[in-house]
Amino acid sequence: MDNYDVIVAGGGFSGASAAISAAREGARVLLIEKSNCLGGAAGNCQIFPFMPYWTQDTASGGKLYLSRGIFREIVEKMRALGAMRGDAEFLDEYLKLVLNRMALEAGVKLLFRSCLTSVELQGDRIQGVTVSNVSGQQTFHAACFVDATGDGQLACLAGVPYQLGRSRDSLCQPMTLCFRVANVDTEAFQKDRKRTAELYRQFRQEGKIKNCREDILAFPTMIEGVWHFNSTRICGKNPTDAWSLTEAEIEAREQVFELFDFLKEEVPAFAHAQLLSTASEIGVRESRKIEGEYLLTQEDLLACTRFEDAICTCNYDIDIHNPEGTGTSHYLFPAGAYYTIPYRCMLPRNRVNLLVTGRCISATHEAQASLRIMPTCACLGEAAGVAAAMASASADNEKASDMTAVENVKAEEAALKGNVKVVDVKVLRQRLRELGAMVD
């Protein structure tokens, strides 16, 4: 079958959530993914752990979870398998399995190792997408499409205008190749973190370390003696240019070994350490951001704006890694405070049957620095999936009393089918509440 109600491009947290939610709402869904698994940044880029997706519940003093719905379901399924520690640490191999199971149970058709190559357009509609894979070229059609590629690849191929990086110079936040190190003496490393940081800064000043990142960002994993490093920093490269991306991957690998050698030779806790793995893809924090019906700004975030068409909540730090080199800026939201993200941010201005979800929605460089985390992307995806299912649902024309009326209804249905801009947002929000995915 090459005809679906909804086609989702990209199988990260946003895309998987979109596909699962659309299928659960009754849509026939195809999910196209370029790698061999679901999980996106976590599955392919070793992004870990989950950044905070909660704030303080001012009434109880406990946690108020802002990312709910399918994301919390994923967390609980992982917990049941012993693959979660607390609310943030997880085992990514189990994540891939959980997402596979959830997608298949919902009735999603999965197509792995397939890259988008072209888009078929008719007016302001996408008619179909063509992918390249081991079978050659394949074309698929749908009423509605969801771009969850992270880089806005589908939207770009469909001619949707976008902003790359920050507005003044198009520079994106730095890319990072994550890696993991085994046989670390965790107790010794925890005690020695301050001295290690000071020594790292000294080596940078002396030119012995070329990485422009100002510190070492490392997290203990759920596996004893294994530490996760999110510490390489590649600046000035374009994540949407294949040559530039290749250069970034090469440079980042050199930084991995530079940092590992420093730890092995200078930090006693790493005396017996081994480099365990590097991510199969470099992590991209920021690339394309579409021009949508609404542009989410830093001012919206700071004001903790509650939009009438809000479909997602977040309060993660406005966390900007300097696109030009050293330094990371932060804005931490007060306890109990959070902002919302409007449905309109997922709507490209010039396409009626396309939703864009995840880190490439319509937002400024500063706003995107907060909303880009995996839990928020999952919630954006769930909202996109429900909306896509609503948009692709066929109108009921059985009540037409004569053939003329039937033809008129069919014509009206054809004009509206898949149109995400006519989705009743009040109904969408109510459905998300019913699914436990909304924080009011």
N, C-alpha and C positions, 0 to 999 in steps of 0.2 A: 504494500500500500504506500502511495506517495502523497496522499491527501489527508490532512489532519485539521482539527479545529484550532489547535495551538501548536506552534513550533517554538521551542526555547533553544537559543544558542548560548552555550556555556553552562557547565555543570558544577560551578562552585556553590558556595552556600546560597547565593542569590538565585542562581539558575535551578539548582536542585529543589529549593523551596518553591520556586515558581511552578516548576513542572509538577511536583507532588500536589500542590494546592489546586492547580487547574484540573488535574486528573481526578482528584477527590471531589471536585465540583461537577464532574460528569463530562469533561472535555476529553476528546481524543488527542493525546499529547505525544509529540516527538521531542526528545531532548538530544541535541547534538553537542558532543564534547570532543575537543581536540586531543585530549590525553586518554589514558586507559582507566580513569577512575573519576568518581565524583569527589568533591571536596575542595576543588579550586586551589586557593592560596594555601590551605592546610594540607591538601593532598599532594600538590605539585611543588610547592615552594617551602614546605616545612614551617609555615607560619604558626607560631605557638608562643604563649598560650592565648586563650581568649582575653582580649582587653575588657576592662570592667563594663558590664552592661546592666548595671544596677546603680541605685542611689539609696540614700537613707529614707526609710519610711518615717516621716515626721510624726506619725501617730503612734507607731509601735516601737520605733527606734531600731527596727530590724532592716532587712534588705527589701527594697522595692525593685523588683525586676522589670526592666524596661524592654527587654527583648523577650518576647513570649511566643505563643503559638507553636509553629513547627520547630523553631529553634529550641525552645524548652523541651519539646518532645525528643529532639535529637539528643540533647544533653541527658535526659532521663533514660533513654535507650542505651546510651553509652555507659551511664552509671550502672545499669542492670547487668552489663557485661564486664563490670570491673574496670572500665576504660576511662573513668573520670576520677579526679581527685579535687574535691572542693567544687567550685563553680567555674574554674578557669583552665585547669590542667587536664589534658586528654591524650589518648594514644591515637595517633592519626591513622594507623592501619585499621583499627576498629571503626573509626569514623567512615572510612571508605566502604566497609561492609554494611554498616548501619544505613548509609545513604542508598546503597544499592538495593537493600531490602525494602526500604520505605518507598523508593521509586517504583519498583516492580510490584509491590503490593497495591500501590495506588493505580496501577495500570499504565504507567509511563513506558513508552517505547524508547529504549536507549540505543544510541549510536555513538560508539567511541571511535577514537583515532580518525576523526573526520574534521577537516578544516574548511571553513567557509571560503568560497572563491568568488561568487557573484550573486547578485540579487536581481530578480525579475520585477520590474516596476510597471504599473499601469496608472497613470495619473498620480494621485497622492497615496496610492496603495502599493503595498508589497504583495505580489502574487505568489512568488516562490523564491527559494534559495537553492543554490547549487553548492555541493561540497565535493572535496577531493579526498579519496581514501584508497585503500588497497584494492577496492573494486573498480576504481576509476572515477568518473564523474557521475554524481547522482543528484537529481533535482527533486525537491519536495515542495508541496503547496499547502497552504493553510489559510484560514480566515483571519487569524491574528498571530502576531509574532512578538516574542520577548527577547530583547538583547540583554544577556547576562554575561557577556564575554569579558567584562572588566575593562577592556580597552575600547568599548563601543564599536567593535568591528562590524557588526551587522548594520548598525546605524550609519557608519561611515560608508559602507558599500551601498547603502540606500540613499546616499546623498544628504544625510542630516547634517546641518552645520554644527560645529563643535568648537570648544576652546581647548587648547593644549596647555597644560600646566597653569602657571600664574599669568595674569593678564598682561603685566608689563613687559615680559620677555619670553613667555611660553616655556620657561624652565619648569620642570616637574620636580617633585620631591625625589630625593635620591633612591636608587634601587639598592636592594640588599640580597645577597646570596647567603641564606642561612646554612648553618652546618652544625653537626653534633659531634661531641667528643666523649669517648668512653674511658673507663678506668680512672676517673677523677676521684681524688680523696675529697669528698664533699665537705666533711667537717673542717678539714684543713683549709680548703678554699674559702669557705664562709668566713673563717677567722682572718684570712689573709686578703680579703677583698679590698680593704683600704690601701694596703701597701701595694697590691697589684695595680690598682688604679693609678697610684702615684708613679709607679715605675713605668706604666704604659705612657703616661703623659711625658715623662722624662725621655723615653725612647722616641716619641714623636718630635719633641723639641730638638733632639739630637739628629733627627733625620733617619734614624734606624727603622722607624715605622712610617710608611708612606700613606697609609690609610688616613683620610682627613677627619674621620669620626673622632669626637672629643673624648669618648670613654668606651668601656667595654660593656656591652649589654648582653647579659647571660642569664639563663633561667635553669634551675634544676628541673629535670623531667621526672616522670613517674617511675622510670627505670633507674635502679640504684647505680650510682657512679656515672650516669650519662647526663651531660649538660648540653643545653641548647644555646647557640650563639646567633644573635641577630645584630652583628657588629660590623659587617662590611658596609662600605658606603661608596656608591658610584654616582658621581655628580656630572651634570652637563651632557648626559646621553639622552637620546630620544627613544622612549620605550615603544614608539609606534613606527620606528624605522628599523628594518631588519639588520642592516649593517651596523647601526649604532647599538642595537640590542646585542649583537654578536660581540662587539667590542666590550660592552658592559659585562657580559658573561666571562670573557677572558680575563679582564682586569679584576673582577670579583674573585675569581679562583686564586689568583696570585695573592690577594688580600687574605683569603682563608688560610693559606699556608704561612703567610707572614705572621698572622696572629697566632696560629697554632704553634709555630716554631718558637715564638716569643714565650708563650705559656709553658711549653715543654722545657725550655732551657732556663727560664727565669723564675718560675713559680713552683715551689716544691710539691704542691698538691697535684701537679700534672707530670710528675716524674715518670709515672708508668702509663700515662694517657696515650690513647690511640685516636686518630681522626677516624670517626665512624662513618660519616656520610655527609655529602653536600646535597642540597635540594636539586631536583631534576630541572627546575627552572628558577631563574632569578626572581625575587619578589619585587613587584611593581606597586608602589604606593599610589601613584597618580599618573594618568595619561590623558586620554580624551575625556571631556565632560560635555555632554550634548547641550545645545541651546533648546531649552524646553519652554513650556507655557509659563513657568515661573522659575526664577533664578534664586536659589536659597543662598543667603549671604551670612557673613559673620555677624552682622548686626541682628539678624533674625535669631541666631543662636544665643547671643549675649542677652537678648531680651526675653529668652525662653518663650518664643512665640508659639501660641496655640492656634494653628490654622483650622479653618472650618472644614477643609478637605484633608486633614491630617490622617495619615495611614501608618505612621511609624513614630516612635519616640527614641531619643538618645540623649546622653549627657557625657559622652566620652570627651576627654581632654582635647582641645584644639591643639593638636600635636604636629608641629611643622618641623620636619628635618630640613635644615638649610639646603636649598637646591644648589647653592654655590660653594658649599664646603663645610667647615666646622660649625657646630652649634645646632641646638634644637630648642625651639620655643614652645611654651606651654601656656594654656589657659585652663585652669581647673574649675569646673562648675561647683557652686556651693552645694552643700548637702541638701538633698531633697529637690534640687532644681533639675529641670530637663527641658528640652525643646522638642518640637514636632517637625515632621517632614511632610509637606503636602503632596497629594497625588499628582498635581500638575508638574512636579519636578521630573516625573517619569514620562511625560508626554512631549515628544518632539513636535516642534511647531509645524513641520511640513509633511508629516505622515500620519494617517488616521488610524492605521491598524498595527501600530508598533508601540510597544512599551519598552522603555529602557530602564533597567534596574541595577542595583549594586553601586559600586564606587564611581560609575560614570554618569550618574544622573545630573540634572541641571543644577549646578552649585558652583560657587566661587572656590578658588584655591584654598581659602581659609576654612570655609564651611565643609568642604570635602575632607579636610584634614581630620575632622572629627567623625563624620558619618561613615568613613571608609572601612570601619572594623567589621569583622565577620558576623558577629551577632546582629548588628544593624542591617547588614546586607541581606541576611537571611529573612529578616522581617520585611524589608523592601520587596524581596522576592515573593514572599507569601502574598503580599498585597497585590503585586503584579499578576500572580497566577490566578487569584480569585477574580480580578478585574478582567483578565484575558478570557477566562471561562464565561463570565457574564457577557462580554462583548461578542463572543463567538457563538453563543446560544442562538438557535434559530427561532424566529418568531412563529407563533401559532397561526396558521392561515386556514385552518380547517373550518373556522366559523364563517368564512366568506360564503355568501348565498348564491353567487353566480360566477361564471368564468371570468368576467371582466373584473369583478372584485378580487378574485383569486390572483389574476395577473397583476393587479395594482398592489396587492399585498406582497406578492413575490418581488416586485420591483423595489418596493419600500424596504423589504427585508434585505435584499441584496445591497442596498445602499447603506444600511445600518450594520450589516453583519461584520463583525470584527472591529467595528469602529470604537476604539477605546476612549474617544473624546465625548461620547454620548452616554457613557456608563453613569448611572445614577450613583453619585458618590455617597449619598446618605445610605443607600442600600448596601453599597460596598462596605462602608464603615460598620454598619449594623451586622453584616455577615462576619466581619473580622472580630467584632465583639463576641458573637456566638461561638467563634472558633477559639476564643481565648487569646487572641492575638493583639488586642488593643488595650492601651492604658489611657484612660480619660482624665 
